[in-house]
């Protein structure tokens, strides 16, 4: 009878799910981001197969863990960049992200020339220190990229709930757990880690299983895609509060334009379009997008997303107070919201009550 350990069970489960997911992506998508995701998962599959062959079957094959990690870290960053950057293109400049792999291969070659073997434990531990810093640097860069994206869409889009990449942030944190094995090997230079080795390995194997399952769940729930942002969008929100000090729009003019804007919002109700963007609203009211962004930020003290949602909540209140027997979801859609959680949180933030509680309060006091 073949004895299968927990680690092997997790590995096999990951390999099956990963291969099915790769096939799914390859047969249904042609996006740049998905090409990078396929490459990333393929490298992860090869890493697990390499470990499986060495430790389960005890085959005398090279240990490629460090090489694979040197590829995985930049690949996940490029995947994030391809999702958030509308102008992302494959180019020769991306070769800079192979520097980590080149360093690992060069180190292996030097070890071989000096010792006649590609593997020397003490040097590999120091290599683990380098790769630990290398991998987590890319994780930090990825999270910063996502945060920048979130900041931009809060100021340029009114449907943050459908565009945000919080799920991807969680995936990056899960990868952070996967890379703790590197930190453990690096730490072993200074302190013994043998008593905790199995726990560390279990965490790394569980993390990749969680990673692939979140991807599958996200793909089944809704396509993994985003509109992306461009440099022009970033330029609108860069800087701090004094960013408009050199603007040609004076404070007095800004207030006048804000009055025009609020009248347009009250009369035309453009906020009922849940996909309303800063550029679209600027076009409707004949403002420059940068000027509209300045007018909203300076006079309302809000970002564009919150500014539009304020009108949506006001519309929802009016619908609930109208006495019409509407379902709460009808109120949500009719007022321009597209997400139940966003509707409830925005409504409660302004009124102190959920839509249902607000309706009950109206009926109790009528």
C-alpha positions in Angstrom: 0.0 0.0 0.0 1.4 3.4 -1.0 1.6 5.8 2.0 0.7 9.4 1.0 1.6 12.2 3.4 -0.5 15.3 3.9 2.1 17.4 2.0 1.8 15.0 -1.0 -2.0 15.1 -0.8 -1.9 18.9 -0.9 0.7 18.8 -3.8 -1.5 16.5 -5.9 -4.6 18.5 -5.2 -2.8 21.7 -6.3 -1.3 20.1 -9.5 -4.7 18.8 -10.6 -6.5 22.1 -10.0 -3.6 24.1 -11.5 -3.5 22.0 -14.7 -7.2 22.3 -15.2 -7.1 26.0 -14.6 -4.2 26.5 -17.1 -6.3 24.6 -19.7 -9.3 26.8 -18.9 -7.3 30.0 -19.3 -5.6 28.8 -22.5 -8.9 27.9 -24.1 -10.9 30.9 -23.1 -8.7 34.0 -23.0 -6.2 35.8 -25.1 -5.4 38.7 -22.7 -1.9 39.7 -21.9 -2.5 39.3 -18.2 -3.8 35.8 -18.6 -0.7 34.8 -20.6 1.4 35.9 -17.7 -0.9 34.1 -15.2 -0.5 30.9 -17.3 3.2 31.3 -17.2 3.2 31.9 -13.5 1.1 28.9 -12.6 3.1 26.7 -15.0 6.3 27.7 -13.2 4.6 26.9 -9.9 3.6 23.5 -11.2 7.1 22.8 -12.3 8.4 23.8 -8.9 6.0 21.4 -7.1 6.8 18.6 -9.6 10.5 19.1 -8.9 10.0 18.8 -5.2 7.7 15.8 -5.6 10.3 13.9 -7.8 13.1 14.7 -5.4 11.5 13.9 -2.1 8.7 11.4 -2.9 10.6 9.4 -5.6 14.1 10.2 -4.3 15.3 10.8 -7.8 18.8 12.3 -8.1 17.7 15.4 -10.0 18.8 19.1 -9.5 17.0 21.1 -6.9 15.5 24.1 -8.8 13.6 25.8 -6.0 15.7 29.0 -6.1 15.5 29.3 -9.8 11.7 28.9 -9.8 11.3 31.5 -7.1 13.5 33.9 -9.0 11.0 33.6 -11.8 7.8 33.5 -9.8 8.3 36.8 -7.9 8.7 39.0 -11.0 6.0 37.1 -12.9 3.4 37.8 -10.3 4.4 41.5 -10.3 4.1 41.6 -14.1 0.7 40.0 -13.9 -0.5 42.7 -11.5 1.0 45.4 -13.8 -0.8 43.9 -16.9 -4.1 44.0 -15.0 -3.9 47.6 -13.7 -1.9 49.2 -16.6 -4.0 49.7 -19.7 -0.8 50.6 -21.6 1.1 47.5 -20.6 3.0 45.9 -23.5 5.4 43.0 -23.8 8.8 44.5 -24.6 12.6 43.9 -24.3 12.6 46.1 -21.3 10.9 43.4 -19.3 14.1 41.4 -19.5 15.3 43.5 -16.5 13.0 41.2 -14.4 15.2 38.2 -15.2 18.1 39.7 -13.3 17.2 37.7 -10.2 17.2 34.4 -12.2 20.5 35.4 -13.8 22.1 36.0 -10.4 20.9 32.6 -9.1 22.3 30.8 -12.2 25.6 32.7 -12.0 25.9 31.7 -8.3 25.2 28.0 -9.2 27.9 28.2 -11.9 30.5 29.6 -9.6 29.7 26.9 -7.0 30.1 24.3 -9.6 33.4 25.6 -10.9 34.8 25.8 -7.3 33.3 22.7 -5.8 32.4 20.5 -8.8 28.8 20.5 -7.7 25.8 22.8 -8.3 24.8 22.4 -4.7 26.5 23.6 -1.5 24.3 23.9 1.6 25.9 26.9 3.2 25.9 29.0 0.0 22.3 28.0 -0.7 21.3 29.4 2.7 22.9 32.7 1.8 21.2 32.5 -1.5 17.9 32.1 0.4 18.6 35.4 2.2 19.0 37.2 -1.2 15.8 35.5 -2.7 13.8 36.3 0.5 14.5 40.0 0.1 14.1 39.7 -3.7 10.7 38.0 -3.6 9.2 40.2 -0.9 10.4 43.3 -2.7 8.3 42.2 -5.7 5.3 41.5 -3.4 5.6 45.0 -1.9 5.8 46.5 -5.4 2.7 44.6 -6.4 0.7 45.8 -3.5 1.8 49.4 -4.1 0.7 49.1 -7.7 -2.7 47.9 -6.6 -3.0 50.7 -4.1 -2.2 53.2 -6.8 -4.8 51.7 -9.0 -7.4 51.9 -6.2 -6.5 55.6 -5.5 -6.9 56.4 -9.2 -10.3 54.7 -9.7 -11.7 56.3 -6.5 -11.0 59.7 -8.2 -12.0 58.8 -11.7 -14.8 56.1 -11.5 -18.0 55.8 -9.7 -18.1 52.0 -9.5 -15.2 51.2 -7.2 -16.9 48.1 -5.9 -16.9 46.4 -9.3 -13.3 47.5 -10.3 -11.4 47.1 -7.1 -8.7 44.5 -6.8 -8.9 43.6 -3.1 -9.0 39.9 -4.0 -5.7 40.2 -5.8 -4.2 41.9 -2.7 -5.2 38.8 -0.7 -3.6 36.6 -3.3 -0.3 38.4 -3.0 -0.5 38.0 0.8 -1.1 34.3 0.3 2.1 34.2 -1.9 3.8 35.9 1.0 3.0 32.9 3.1 4.4 30.6 0.3 7.7 32.5 0.3 8.2 32.1 4.1 10.1 28.9 3.3 12.8 31.2 2.0 12.9 33.2 5.2 13.1 30.0 7.2 16.1 28.8 5.2 17.7 32.2 5.6 17.0 32.2 9.3 18.5 28.7 9.7 21.9 30.3 9.2 21.5 31.9 12.7 19.1 29.7 14.6 17.9 26.0 14.4 14.5 25.7 12.7 14.2 21.9 12.6 11.4 21.8 15.3 9.2 24.1 13.1 10.2 22.7 9.7 7.0 20.7 9.1 4.8 23.6 10.1 6.6 25.9 7.7 6.3 23.4 4.8 2.6 22.8 5.6 2.0 26.6 5.5 3.7 26.9 2.1 1.7 23.9 0.6 -1.6 25.2 2.0 -0.9 28.7 0.7 -0.5 27.5 -3.0 -3.7 25.5 -2.6 -5.6 28.5 -1.3 -4.0 30.6 -4.1 -5.3 28.4 -6.9 -8.7 28.0 -5.4 -9.2 31.7 -5.0 -8.3 32.2 -8.7 -10.8 29.5 -9.7 -13.5 30.9 -7.5 -12.9 34.4 -8.8 -13.0 33.2 -12.4 -16.3 31.3 -11.9 -17.9 34.3 -10.0 -16.8 36.9 -12.6 -14.1 37.3 -15.3 -10.8 38.4 -14.0 -10.5 41.7 -15.8 -10.3 45.4 -15.2 -10.5 48.5 -17.4 -7.0 49.4 -16.5 -5.6 52.9 -16.0 -3.4 55.2 -18.1 -0.8 57.8 -17.2 -3.3 60.5 -17.8 -5.5 59.0 -15.0 -2.6 58.8 -12.7 -1.7 62.4 -13.3 -5.1 63.5 -12.2 -4.6 62.1 -8.6 -0.9 62.4 -8.0 0.3 64.7 -5.3 -1.2 66.0 -2.1 -3.8 68.6 -1.3 -1.9 71.6 -2.7 -1.7 69.9 -6.1 -4.1 72.5 -7.6 -2.0 75.5 -6.4 -0.8 76.1 -10.0 -4.2 75.5 -11.5 -5.6 78.2 -13.8 -9.0 77.8 -12.0 -9.2 80.2 -9.1 -11.0 79.4 -5.9 -13.9 81.7 -6.8 -14.2 80.1 -10.3 -14.0 76.6 -8.7 -17.0 77.4 -6.4 -19.0 78.7 -9.4 -18.3 75.6 -11.4 -19.3 73.4 -8.4 -22.7 75.1 -8.3 -23.1 74.3 -12.0 -22.1 70.7 -11.4 -24.5 70.2 -8.5 -27.4 71.7 -10.5 -26.5 69.3 -13.3 -26.4 66.3 -10.9 -29.8 67.3 -9.4 -31.5 67.9 -12.7 -30.1 65.3 -15.0 -29.2 62.6 -12.5 -26.2 61.1 -14.4 -25.3 59.1 -11.2 -28.0 56.6 -12.2 -25.5 55.2 -14.6 -23.5 52.9 -12.3 -20.6 53.0 -14.8 -20.4 56.8 -14.7 -16.8 58.0 -15.0 -15.1 61.3 -14.4 -14.3 61.7 -18.1 -17.9 60.8 -19.1 -19.4 63.3 -16.6 -16.9 66.0 -17.7 -18.0 65.4 -21.3 -21.7 65.7 -20.4 -21.2 69.0 -18.5 -18.5 70.3 -20.9 -15.7 70.5 -18.3 -12.1 69.4 -18.6 -11.6 66.2 -16.6 -8.8 67.7 -14.6 -10.9 70.7 -13.8 -13.8 68.6 -12.8 -11.6 66.5 -10.5 -10.3 69.8 -8.9 -13.8 71.2 -8.5 -15.1 68.0 -6.9 -12.1 67.5 -4.5 -11.9 71.2 -3.4 -15.6 71.9 -2.8 -17.0 68.5 -1.6 -13.9 67.3 0.2 -14.6 63.9 -1.4 -13.1 61.7 -4.1 -15.2 61.3 -7.3 -16.6 57.8 -6.2 -17.9 59.1 -2.8 -19.2 62.3 -4.4 -21.4 60.3 -6.9 -22.4 57.8 -4.2 -23.7 60.7 -2.1 -26.2 61.5 -4.8 -27.1 57.9 -5.2 -27.9 57.6 -1.5 -30.0 60.8 -1.7 -31.9 59.3 -4.6 -32.4 56.0 -2.6 -33.8 58.0 0.3 -36.2 59.7 -2.0 -37.4 56.4 -3.4 -37.9 54.9 0.0 -39.8 58.0 1.2 -42.0 58.0 -1.9 -44.2 55.3 -0.5 -43.8 53.1 -3.5 -43.7 49.4 -2.7 -40.3 48.8 -4.2 -38.0 46.0 -3.3 -34.7 47.1 -1.7 -32.8 45.8 -4.7 -35.0 47.9 -7.0 -34.2 50.9 -5.0 -30.5 50.0 -5.2 -30.5 49.7 -9.0 -32.8 52.7 -9.6 -30.5 54.9 -7.6 -27.4 53.9 -9.5 -25.8 51.3 -7.2 -24.7 48.0 -8.6 -23.4 46.2 -5.4 -25.5 45.3 -2.4 -22.6 45.7 0.0 -21.6 49.1 -1.4 -25.2 50.3 -1.3 -25.7 49.2 2.3 -22.4 50.6 3.6 -22.8 54.0 1.7 -26.5 54.3 2.8 -25.7 53.5 6.5 -22.7 55.9 6.5 -24.9 58.8 5.5 -28.2 57.9 7.3 -27.0 55.8 10.2 -29.4 53.0 9.1 -29.5 50.3 6.6 -32.1 50.7 3.8 -34.4 48.2 5.4 -34.1 49.8 8.8 -34.7 53.2 7.2 -37.8 52.0 5.5 -39.1 50.5 8.8 -38.4 53.8 10.6 -40.4 55.7 8.0 -43.3 53.3 8.3 -43.3 53.4 12.1 -43.4 57.2 12.1 -45.9 57.7 9.4 
